[in-house]
Amino acid sequence: MTSSTTPGGLARFNALEEPAAHAVLHELCASRTWAHRLLARRPYATAGDLFAQSDATMAGLTDADLAEAMAGHPPIGRPRPGDPTSSREQRGMDGASPELKAEMLELNLAYQERFGHVFLICATGLTGEQMRDAVKERIGNTPAQEREIVRTELGRINRIRLASLVEQDAPA
């Protein structure tokens, strides 16, 4: 953003009462620790400050915090009904063949059996084939390797969602 003024969405977020701001953040990421730490640093002067706090918080989340955050994400190929965010983010599976969708379901189940949580990837802009290839590649990781990849992917997802929040125009 080239303007030195606070974007409308960021100004509105800064001005929200804490319960409302917490609800907004919880929609973006299910980790209560992440939301609490972002709320504790308000107001944010710039979107960059908010993103930096999100990144720093994500880096410090415990395994339990990561598990809580992952629990808020539906499996790839099965966005939550009525949830436009997960549908938009998983758009790459929309045109997938029935065979690819079935393969993805099988891979999701195998991944979940191995790691104990859904396969998490920043799916924005990825095709169904790219998501399938990623789960195939990552299923061989150790739990420790996968936890760090998940942390990175969650950070990417949170940044995209926060950017959408701060770039929102004023309500009509």
JOPEBEL-V108235 format. One record per helix or strand of 2 or more residues. SS is the DSSP state (@ for helix, = for strand). FROM is the first residue (numbers start at 1). TO is the last residue. If there is no record, write none. Layout:
SS/FROM/TO + SS/FROM/TO
This chain:
@/8/15 + @/18/28 + @/32/40 + @/47/59 + @/63/70 + @/84/89 + @/91/93 + @/98/115 + @/128/138 + @/143/167
